Amino acid sequence: FCASHGLEYLVGRVWIGFLLILIVLAMVAFEGSFLVRFVSRFTQEIFAFLISLIFIYETFFKLVKIFQAHPLHGCGNGTVGLPGLENRTLGHEASEVTGQPNTALLSLVLMAGTF
């Protein structure tokens, strides 16, 4: 956010801190602690659900980025059996391998094991 709007990060954090100090002082001055009784177990469950959705979304988003950066590659050799001919191994020129295919596979296994 700060980079896209040309602001410095730490300066923004300081101003947000000042704003939060003002909000907390206003809550204390007007005895806003009575609002705590309106926070129920149901409200806490909603926030926990939303946080878990964010974590799940980020996991799949990062997994897609890993698969795009390090795609899996198929086997480059194949065996063809034609009648009347002997079996021959056909290969095609190997294209340049980009990334590390094991990185994507390991990330998938770790993600599946975690969930």
VEXKE-486309 format. One record per atom (N, C-alpha, C): residue number from 1; residue in one letter; atom name; x, y, z. Coordinates in nm, 3 decimals, always signed. Example, Ala and Ser with C-alpha at 12.3 -4.5 7.8 and 13.67 -1.06 7.14 Angstrom:
<recs>
REC    nr   rest   atom         x         y         z
REC     1      a      N    +1.319    -0.569    +0.780
REC     1      a     CA    +1.230    -0.450    +0.780
REC     1      a      C    +1.320    -0.330    +0.780
REC     2      s      N    +1.285    -0.225    +0.708
REC     2      s     CA    +1.367    -0.106    +0.714
REC     2      s      C    +1.290    +0.003    +0.787
</recs>
This chain:
<recs>
REC    nr   rest   atom         x         y         z
REC     1      f      N    +0.082    -0.119    +0.000
REC     1      f     CA    +0.000    +0.000    +0.000
REC     1      f      C    +0.086    +0.125    +0.000
REC     2      c      N    +0.186    +0.126    +0.090
REC     2      c     CA    +0.271    +0.245    +0.100
REC     2      c      C    +0.351    +0.268    -0.027
REC     3      a      N    +0.405    +0.162    -0.086
REC     3      a     CA    +0.485    +0.178    -0.207
REC     3      a      C    +0.400    +0.229    -0.323
REC     4      s      N    +0.277    +0.181    -0.333
REC     4      s     CA    +0.191    +0.223    -0.444
REC     4      s      C    +0.142    +0.367    -0.428
REC     5      h      N    +0.140    +0.419    -0.305
REC     5      h     CA    +0.094    +0.555    -0.281
REC     5      h      C    +0.209    +0.652    -0.252
REC     6      g      N    +0.333    +0.603    -0.261
REC     6      g     CA    +0.448    +0.691    -0.242
REC     6      g      C    +0.468    +0.736    -0.099
REC     7      l      N    +0.431    +0.654    -0.003
REC     7      l     CA    +0.449    +0.686    +0.139
REC     7      l      C    +0.557    +0.599    +0.199
REC     8      e      N    +0.617    +0.649    +0.307
REC     8      e     CA    +0.715    +0.568    +0.377
REC     8      e      C    +0.643    +0.477    +0.476
REC     9      y      N    +0.691    +0.354    +0.487
REC     9      y     CA    +0.624    +0.252    +0.568
REC     9      y      C    +0.626    +0.289    +0.716
REC    10      l      N    +0.743    +0.322    +0.770
REC    10      l     CA    +0.753    +0.349    +0.914
REC    10      l      C    +0.674    +0.472    +0.955
REC    11      v      N    +0.671    +0.573    +0.870
REC    11      v     CA    +0.593    +0.692    +0.901
REC    11      v      C    +0.445    +0.657    +0.910
REC    12      g      N    +0.399    +0.574    +0.818
REC    12      g     CA    +0.259    +0.529    +0.824
REC    12      g      C    +0.229    +0.451    +0.950
REC    13      r      N    +0.323    +0.365    +0.991
REC    13      r     CA    +0.303    +0.288    +1.115
REC    13      r      C    +0.295    +0.379    +1.237
REC    14      v      N    +0.377    +0.484    +1.240
REC    14      v     CA    +0.374    +0.578    +1.353
REC    14      v      C    +0.240    +0.649    +1.359
REC    15      w      N    +0.189    +0.696    +1.245
REC    15      w     CA    +0.060    +0.766    +1.245
REC    15      w      C    -0.055    +0.672    +1.282
REC    16      i      N    -0.048    +0.548    +1.238
REC    16      i     CA    -0.151    +0.451    +1.278
REC    16      i      C    -0.143    +0.427    +1.428
REC    17      g      N    -0.022    +0.422    +1.483
REC    17      g     CA    -0.005    +0.407    +1.628
REC    17      g      C    -0.065    +0.524    +1.704
REC    18      f      N    -0.043    +0.646    +1.655
REC    18      f     CA    -0.103    +0.763    +1.719
REC    18      f      C    -0.255    +0.757    +1.714
REC    19      l      N    -0.310    +0.716    +1.602
REC    19      l     CA    -0.455    +0.704    +1.590
REC    19      l      C    -0.509    +0.601    +1.688
REC    20      l      N    -0.441    +0.489    +1.702
REC    20      l     CA    -0.485    +0.387    +1.797
REC    20      l      C    -0.475    +0.435    +1.941
REC    21      i      N    -0.373    +0.514    +1.972
REC    21      i     CA    -0.361    +0.571    +2.107
REC    21      i      C    -0.480    +0.660    +2.136
REC    22      l      N    -0.519    +0.743    +2.039
REC    22      l     CA    -0.636    +0.831    +2.058
REC    22      l      C    -0.764    +0.750    +2.078
REC    23      i      N    -0.781    +0.644    +2.000
REC    23      i     CA    -0.901    +0.560    +2.014
REC    23      i      C    -0.904    +0.494    +2.151
REC    24      v      N    -0.791    +0.442    +2.197
REC    24      v     CA    -0.786    +0.376    +2.328
REC    24      v      C    -0.811    +0.476    +2.439
REC    25      l      N    -0.753    +0.595    +2.431
REC    25      l     CA    -0.778    +0.696    +2.534
REC    25      l      C    -0.925    +0.737    +2.537
REC    26      a      N    -0.988    +0.748    +2.421
REC    26      a     CA    -1.131    +0.780    +2.417
REC    26      a      C    -1.214    +0.668    +2.479
REC    27      m      N    -1.176    +0.543    +2.453
REC    27      m     CA    -1.248    +0.429    +2.512
REC    27      m      C    -1.235    +0.430    +2.663
REC    28      v      N    -1.116    +0.460    +2.713
REC    28      v     CA    -1.095    +0.462    +2.858
REC    28      v      C    -1.169    +0.580    +2.920
REC    29      a      N    -1.165    +0.696    +2.855
REC    29      a     CA    -1.230    +0.816    +2.910
REC    29      a      C    -1.381    +0.799    +2.919
REC    30      f      N    -1.440    +0.734    +2.822
REC    30      f     CA    -1.585    +0.718    +2.822
REC    30      f      C    -1.629    +0.580    +2.869
REC    31      e      N    -1.541    +0.508    +2.936
REC    31      e     CA    -1.569    +0.376    +2.992
REC    31      e      C    -1.630    +0.284    +2.886
REC    32      g      N    -1.560    +0.267    +2.778
REC    32      g     CA    -1.606    +0.184    +2.668
REC    32      g      C    -1.592    +0.036    +2.694
REC    33      s      N    -1.542    -0.001    +2.812
REC    33      s     CA    -1.523    -0.143    +2.842
REC    33      s      C    -1.657    -0.216    +2.858
REC    34      f      N    -1.767    -0.144    +2.874
REC    34      f     CA    -1.896    -0.211    +2.884
REC    34      f      C    -1.933    -0.281    +2.752
REC    35      l      N    -1.869    -0.243    +2.641
REC    35      l     CA    -1.896    -0.305    +2.512
REC    35      l      C    -1.845    -0.448    +2.504
REC    36      v      N    -1.757    -0.486    +2.598
REC    36      v     CA    -1.699    -0.621    +2.596
REC    36      v      C    -1.808    -0.726    +2.614
REC    37      r      N    -1.912    -0.694    +2.685
REC    37      r     CA    -2.017    -0.794    +2.708
REC    37      r      C    -2.091    -0.832    +2.579
REC    38      f      N    -2.080    -0.748    +2.475
REC    38      f     CA    -2.145    -0.778    +2.348
REC    38      f      C    -2.062    -0.871    +2.260
REC    39      v      N    -1.937    -0.893    +2.298
REC    39      v     CA    -1.851    -0.985    +2.224
REC    39      v      C    -1.878    -1.124    +2.279
REC    40      s      N    -1.942    -1.205    +2.201
REC    40      s     CA    -1.980    -1.339    +2.247
REC    40      s      C    -1.888    -1.444    +2.186
REC    41      r      N    -1.913    -1.566    +2.224
REC    41      r     CA    -1.838    -1.678    +2.167
REC    41      r      C    -1.865    -1.688    +2.017
REC    42      f      N    -1.986    -1.655    +1.975
REC    42      f     CA    -2.022    -1.658    +1.834
REC    42      f      C    -1.937    -1.561    +1.753
REC    43      t      N    -1.915    -1.441    +1.806
REC    43      t     CA    -1.832    -1.341    +1.738
REC    43      t      C    -1.689    -1.391    +1.726
REC    44      q      N    -1.638    -1.453    +1.830
REC    44      q     CA    -1.502    -1.506    +1.825
REC    44      q      C    -1.490    -1.617    +1.721
REC    45      e      N    -1.593    -1.700    +1.710
REC    45      e     CA    -1.590    -1.807    +1.610
REC    45      e      C    -1.592    -1.751    +1.468
REC    46      i      N    -1.664    -1.643    +1.446
REC    46      i     CA    -1.667    -1.580    +1.314
REC    46      i      C    -1.528    -1.529    +1.277
REC    47      f      N    -1.462    -1.462    +1.370
REC    47      f     CA    -1.328    -1.411    +1.342
REC    47      f      C    -1.230    -1.525    +1.319
REC    48      a      N    -1.240    -1.633    +1.396
REC    48      a     CA    -1.151    -1.748    +1.377
REC    48      a      C    -1.174    -1.810    +1.240
REC    49      f      N    -1.299    -1.818    +1.196
REC    49      f     CA    -1.331    -1.873    +1.064
REC    49      f      C    -1.273    -1.786    +0.953
REC    50      l      N    -1.286    -1.655    +0.966
REC    50      l     CA    -1.232    -1.565    +0.864
REC    50      l      C    -1.080    -1.573    +0.856
REC    51      i      N    -1.015    -1.583    +0.971
REC    51      i     CA    -0.870    -1.595    +0.972
REC    51      i      C    -0.827    -1.726    +0.907
REC    52      s      N    -0.898    -1.834    +0.936
REC    52      s     CA    -0.862    -1.963    +0.874
REC    52      s      C    -0.884    -1.959    +0.723
REC    53      l      N    -0.988    -1.890    +0.677
REC    53      l     CA    -1.009    -1.877    +0.532
REC    53      l      C    -0.894    -1.801    +0.466
REC    54      i      N    -0.844    -1.699    +0.534
REC    54      i     CA    -0.731    -1.623    +0.479
REC    54      i      C    -0.609    -1.713    +0.467
REC    55      f      N    -0.581    -1.793    +0.570
REC    55      f     CA    -0.465    -1.882    +0.566
REC    55      f      C    -0.480    -1.987    +0.455
REC    56      i      N    -0.598    -2.043    +0.439
REC    56      i     CA    -0.620    -2.144    +0.335
REC    56      i      C    -0.604    -2.082    +0.197
REC    57      y      N    -0.659    -1.963    +0.176
REC    57      y     CA    -0.646    -1.895    +0.047
REC    57      y      C    -0.500    -1.868    +0.015
REC    58      e      N    -0.426    -1.816    +0.113
REC    58      e     CA    -0.284    -1.786    +0.089
REC    58      e      C    -0.205    -1.912    +0.058
REC    59      t      N    -0.240    -2.023    +0.122
REC    59      t     CA    -0.169    -2.149    +0.096
REC    59      t      C    -0.186    -2.191    -0.049
REC    60      f      N    -0.310    -2.193    -0.098
REC    60      f     CA    -0.333    -2.235    -0.236
REC    60      f      C    -0.276    -2.133    -0.335
REC    61      f      N    -0.282    -2.006    -0.302
REC    61      f     CA    -0.227    -1.903    -0.390
REC    61      f      C    -0.076    -1.921    -0.404
REC    62      k      N    -0.008    -1.945    -0.293
REC    62      k     CA    +0.137    -1.966    -0.299
REC    62      k      C    +0.172    -2.097    -0.369
REC    63      l      N    +0.089    -2.199    -0.352
REC    63      l     CA    +0.113    -2.326    -0.420
REC    63      l      C    +0.102    -2.310    -0.571
REC    64      v      N    +0.006    -2.233    -0.617
REC    64      v     CA    -0.008    -2.206    -0.760
REC    64      v      C    +0.114    -2.131    -0.812
REC    65      k      N    +0.162    -2.033    -0.736
REC    65      k     CA    +0.281    -1.959    -0.778
REC    65      k      C    +0.403    -2.050    -0.785
REC    66      i      N    +0.416    -2.145    -0.692
REC    66      i     CA    +0.529    -2.238    -0.694
REC    66      i      C    +0.520    -2.328    -0.817
REC    67      f      N    +0.399    -2.377    -0.849
REC    67      f     CA    +0.384    -2.463    -0.967
REC    67      f      C    +0.410    -2.385    -1.096
REC    68      q      N    +0.380    -2.257    -1.098
REC    68      q     CA    +0.410    -2.177    -1.217
REC    68      q      C    +0.560    -2.152    -1.231
REC    69      a      N    +0.628    -2.132    -1.119
REC    69      a     CA    +0.772    -2.106    -1.124
REC    69      a      C    +0.853    -2.233    -1.145
REC    70      h      N    +0.805    -2.345    -1.091
REC    70      h     CA    +0.876    -2.473    -1.098
REC    70      h      C    +0.781    -2.581    -1.148
REC    71      p      N    +0.746    -2.583    -1.277
REC    71      p     CA    +0.647    -2.680    -1.326
REC    71      p      C    +0.702    -2.822    -1.327
REC    72      l      N    +0.610    -2.918    -1.316
REC    72      l     CA    +0.648    -3.059    -1.327
REC    72      l      C    +0.671    -3.091    -1.474
REC    73      h      N    +0.766    -3.179    -1.502
REC    73      h     CA    +0.798    -3.217    -1.639
REC    73      h      C    +0.771    -3.365    -1.657
REC    74      g      N    +0.716    -3.401    -1.772
REC    74      g     CA    +0.690    -3.540    -1.802
REC    74      g      C    +0.816    -3.613    -1.845
REC    75      c      N    +0.804    -3.742    -1.864
REC    75      c     CA    +0.916    -3.824    -1.907
REC    75      c      C    +0.946    -3.793    -2.054
REC    76      g      N    +1.074    -3.780    -2.089
REC    76      g     CA    +1.112    -3.743    -2.225
REC    76      g      C    +1.128    -3.859    -2.319
REC    77      n      N    +1.128    -3.983    -2.272
REC    77      n     CA    +1.148    -4.100    -2.357
REC    77      n      C    +1.020    -4.181    -2.365
REC    78      g      N    +0.999    -4.245    -2.478
REC    78      g     CA    +0.884    -4.334    -2.494
REC    78      g      C    +0.923    -4.455    -2.576
REC    79      t      N    +0.856    -4.564    -2.556
REC    79      t     CA    +0.885    -4.687    -2.630
REC    79      t      C    +0.768    -4.715    -2.723
REC    80      v      N    +0.798    -4.740    -2.851
REC    80      v     CA    +0.695    -4.767    -2.950
REC    80      v      C    +0.717    -4.907    -3.005
REC    81      g      N    +0.613    -4.988    -3.004
REC    81      g     CA    +0.623    -5.121    -3.063
REC    81      g      C    +0.539    -5.128    -3.189
REC    82      l      N    +0.602    -5.146    -3.303
REC    82      l     CA    +0.531    -5.158    -3.430
REC    82      l      C    +0.542    -5.301    -3.479
REC    83      p      N    +0.436    -5.355    -3.540
REC    83      p     CA    +0.446    -5.492    -3.591
REC    83      p      C    +0.550    -5.501    -3.702
REC    84      g      N    +0.632    -5.603    -3.696
REC    84      g     CA    +0.735    -5.624    -3.797
REC    84      g      C    +0.863    -5.546    -3.770
REC    85      l      N    +0.862    -5.460    -3.674
REC    85      l     CA    +0.982    -5.384    -3.640
REC    85      l      C    +1.019    -5.413    -3.496
REC    86      e      N    +1.142    -5.392    -3.467
REC    86      e     CA    +1.185    -5.411    -3.329
REC    86      e      C    +1.145    -5.290    -3.246
REC    87      n      N    +1.142    -5.309    -3.118
REC    87      n     CA    +1.111    -5.197    -3.030
REC    87      n      C    +1.222    -5.094    -3.035
REC    88      r      N    +1.184    -4.971    -3.042
REC    88      r     CA    +1.283    -4.864    -3.044
REC    88      r      C    +1.242    -4.759    -2.941
REC    89      t      N    +1.341    -4.702    -2.883
REC    89      t     CA    +1.315    -4.594    -2.789
REC    89      t      C    +1.321    -4.463    -2.864
REC    90      l      N    +1.213    -4.390    -2.856
REC    90      l     CA    +1.207    -4.261    -2.924
REC    90      l      C    +1.228    -4.152    -2.822
REC    91      g      N    +1.302    -4.059    -2.858
REC    91      g     CA    +1.323    -3.944    -2.771
REC    91      g      C    +1.314    -3.818    -2.853
REC    92      h      N    +1.282    -3.714    -2.789
REC    92      h     CA    +1.281    -3.587    -2.859
REC    92      h      C    +1.385    -3.498    -2.794
REC    93      e      N    +1.421    -3.396    -2.865
REC    93      e     CA    +1.523    -3.309    -2.810
REC    93      e      C    +1.472    -3.250    -2.680
REC    94      a      N    +1.557    -3.258    -2.582
REC    94      a     CA    +1.517    -3.210    -2.450
REC    94      a      C    +1.511    -3.058    -2.451
REC    95      s      N    +1.399    -3.008    -2.410
REC    95      s     CA    +1.387    -2.864    -2.399
REC    95      s      C    +1.454    -2.821    -2.269
REC    96      e      N    +1.485    -2.697    -2.263
REC    96      e     CA    +1.553    -2.647    -2.144
REC    96      e      C    +1.457    -2.654    -2.025
REC    97      v      N    +1.502    -2.715    -1.919
REC    97      v     CA    +1.419    -2.732    -1.800
REC    97      v      C    +1.426    -2.603    -1.720
REC    98      t      N    +1.310    -2.548    -1.691
REC    98      t     CA    +1.305    -2.428    -1.609
REC    98      t      C    +1.261    -2.465    -1.470
REC    99      g      N    +1.325    -2.407    -1.372
REC    99      g     CA    +1.289    -2.431    -1.234
REC    99      g      C    +1.331    -2.569    -1.187
REC   100      q      N    +1.288    -2.603    -1.070
REC   100      q     CA    +1.315    -2.733    -1.010
REC   100      q      C    +1.182    -2.804    -0.990
REC   101      p      N    +1.151    -2.908    -1.068
REC   101      p     CA    +1.021    -2.973    -1.057
REC   101      p      C    +0.999    -3.038    -0.921
REC   102      n      N    +1.105    -3.079    -0.854
REC   102      n     CA    +1.088    -3.140    -0.722
REC   102      n      C    +1.039    -3.040    -0.619
REC   103      t      N    +1.067    -2.912    -0.639
REC   103      t     CA    +1.021    -2.809    -0.546
REC   103      t      C    +0.869    -2.804    -0.543
REC   104      a      N    +0.806    -2.807    -0.659
REC   104      a     CA    +0.660    -2.803    -0.665
REC   104      a      C    +0.599    -2.928    -0.604
REC   105      l      N    +0.657    -3.043    -0.634
REC   105      l     CA    +0.604    -3.169    -0.581
REC   105      l      C    +0.618    -3.175    -0.429
REC   106      l      N    +0.733    -3.134    -0.378
REC   106      l     CA    +0.754    -3.134    -0.233
REC   106      l      C    +0.660    -3.036    -0.165
REC   107      s      N    +0.637    -2.920    -0.225
REC   107      s     CA    +0.544    -2.822    -0.168
REC   107      s      C    +0.403    -2.878    -0.163
REC   108      l      N    +0.363    -2.951    -0.268
REC   108      l     CA    +0.230    -3.012    -0.270
REC   108      l      C    +0.216    -3.117    -0.160
REC   109      v      N    +0.318    -3.200    -0.143
REC   109      v     CA    +0.313    -3.304    -0.040
REC   109      v      C    +0.309    -3.242    +0.099
REC   110      l      N    +0.389    -3.138    +0.122
REC   110      l     CA    +0.389    -3.072    +0.253
REC   110      l      C    +0.255    -3.005    +0.281
REC   111      m      N    +0.196    -2.942    +0.179
REC   111      m     CA    +0.067    -2.877    +0.198
REC   111      m      C    -0.041    -2.980    +0.228
REC   112      a      N    -0.040    -3.092    +0.156
REC   112      a     CA    -0.141    -3.197    +0.179
REC   112      a      C    -0.122    -3.259    +0.317
REC   113      g      N    +0.002    -3.277    +0.360
REC   113      g     CA    +0.027    -3.333    +0.492
REC   113      g      C    -0.010    -3.238    +0.605
REC   114      t      N    +0.001    -3.109    +0.580
REC   114      t     CA    -0.032    -3.010    +0.683
REC   114      t      C    -0.182    -3.001    +0.704
REC   115      f      N    -0.258    -3.005    +0.596
REC   115      f     CA    -0.403    -2.995    +0.610
REC   115      f      C    -0.460    -3.131    +0.639
</recs>
